[in-house]
Amino acid sequence: MSTNTYRNITLGLLLAATLAATGVPAVAADAPRPNIVLIISDDQGWADVGWHGTDIPTPHLSRLAAAGARLEQFYVQPVCSPTRAALLTGRYPMRHGLQVGVVRPWAQYGLPLEERTLAQALREVGYTTAICGKWHLGHCRPEYLPTRRGFDHQYGHYNGAIDYFTHERDGGFDWHRDDTVCRDEGYSTFLIADEAVRLIRAQPPDKPLFLYVAFNAVHAPHQVPEKYKEPYAHLPEPRRTYAGMVAAMDEAVGRIAAAIEARGLRTNTLFIFSSDNGGPQPGRVTSNGPLRAGKGTLYEGGVRACAFATWDGRIRSNAVVNEPLHIVDWYPTLLRLAGARLEQPLPVDGRDIWPVLTAGKPSPHEAILLNAAPHAGGIRVGDWKLVRNGARGAGDDSDAVAARNARKQGKQRDDIVELFNLAQDPSEKTNLASQRPDKVNELRARYDALARQAVPPRNAPKAADFKSPAVWGEPN
């Protein structure tokens, strides 16, 4: 028996014992660890998926969702960089200093270098690790780039809001392979899918794959080849173009799933899908359905994402999970499934949600922190949700400027505290704070205890003389 075979059997036995103790269907002792295909869309509305009754069909995403569990109360951060940091570390962004806004192109920081990433942890146990798409966690120095943070392969862009065709942001070129400039031409959504398919086809059959597909779709600028807009002529702009972008991304997801099936890997592949935050400009561009508000806020339309998890034979098909979960949970869950080391110097906030997905167990969270920025925050405890200055949930630069201006004028910005019972009021229409001060105090105490653990937010003031480099990630 080879060393690798012995190691895989041993890990399988340990995993089977762990899952058996929780009543979860066990992976067979001699089964290889799952391939993991983790797909993140960018700025997609909660309702803009087929299973939420959208006017934009998503047949490929819907087919994958139907084969597994739809996660109907799955939480992310109000904007994208914090969500990506939470996903890759299992830790709330307020522990990284990334609870305020996104990593700007000119930022001289990124995901702190002391953080252990999901890619690093999986590579430690023999996974091939690859990212295709958007990084958005820092590129000011080589140490912050994906290939230094645990990824064997990188393809795509560092910044948000790039042009889908020219691959530029603010005049700088932003397309890379293995963290060196790459001049591939084409629509970014399709290039990302092309690379994902290439990696799947090239993957050795005896080695597990962690493939992180981070589409820049469907984030602005709203751009798509004309033919993808044609079925949506009845929709006004800009939703018409946005709908075409969703359709193009859905087609790309279908190609990735087909590549997995063509390799005969479907029964041992865990597909995970989520948007990185709620849809912006709901009602005009995106749709968050009955959820209140959208991206950049702490209301459900800003922090509840369309999401699912599918693994044939392990997660029951057509399942619906209504337990509150958070994107930090994927870190410990995937490490345990992969047999990776869970012990590390920096403690995680995520919880293993495998029993929730497969055995109908309740959420492992007593509380979920939605964010803790200096001027805004939120927490969910059971069915109750406390929101502090919910419309300022991203704590972005404009909020910080407004706060400074108010202080200069000798004014104090009042806290607006809201309390909602999401079981009775999922659209957050009725603020119960004045009726239930006891519940406000209970949730506020939990929130304040977590908020006190937050490190100071990092910020990225743009220098007056800053000029975009010819290629992002390279010195001027």
Salt bridges, closest charged atoms under 4 A:
ASP42 OD2 - ARG84 NH2 3.49
ASP42 OD2 - LYS134 NZ 2.55
ASP43 OD2 - HIS219 NE2 3.61
ASP43 OD2 - LYS295 NZ 2.99
ASP48 OD1 - ARG239 NH2 2.81
ASP55 OD1 - ARG239 NH2 2.74
GLU72 OE1 - HIS52 NE2 2.84
GLU72 OE2 - ARG70 NE 3.50
GLU115 OE1 - ARG91 NE 2.96
GLU115 OE2 - HIS96 NE2 3.72
GLU124 OE1 - ARG116 NH2 2.97
GLU124 OE2 - ARG341 NH2 3.27
GLU143 OE2 - ARG141 NE 2.99
ASP152 OD1 - ARG123 NH1 3.07
ASP170 OD2 - ARG169 NE 3.33
ASP174 OD1 - HIS176 NE2 2.93
ASP178 OD1 - HIS153 ND1 3.95
ASP184 OD2 - ARG177 NH2 3.35
ASP194 OD1 - ARG255 NH1 2.82
GLU195 OE2 - ARG177 NH1 2.69
GLU195 OE2 - ARG198 NH2 2.79
GLU226 OE1 - LYS229 NZ 3.43
GLU261 OE2 - ARG266 NH1 2.58
ASP276 OD2 - ARG84 NH2 2.70
GLU300 OE1 - ARG304 NH2 2.65
GLU300 OE2 - LYS385 NZ 2.74
ASP312 OD2 - ARG266 NE 3.18
ASP329 OD1 - HIS365 NE2 2.70
ASP349 OD2 - ARG95 NE 2.77
ASP352 OD2 - ARG336 NE 2.92
GLU366 OE1 - ARG446 NH1 3.77
ASP383 OD1 - ARG380 NH2 3.85
ASP397 OD2 - ARG104 NE 3.44
ASP399 OD1 - ARG392 NH1 3.26
ASP399 OD1 - ARG413 NH1 3.06
ASP415 OD2 - ARG388 NE 2.78
ASP415 OD2 - ARG444 NH2 3.83
GLU418 OE2 - ARG292 NH1 3.48
GLU428 OE2 - LYS385 NZ 2.81
ASP438 OD1 - ARG436 NE 3.02
GLU442 OE1 - LYS439 NZ 3.10
ASP448 OD1 - ARG444 NE 2.95
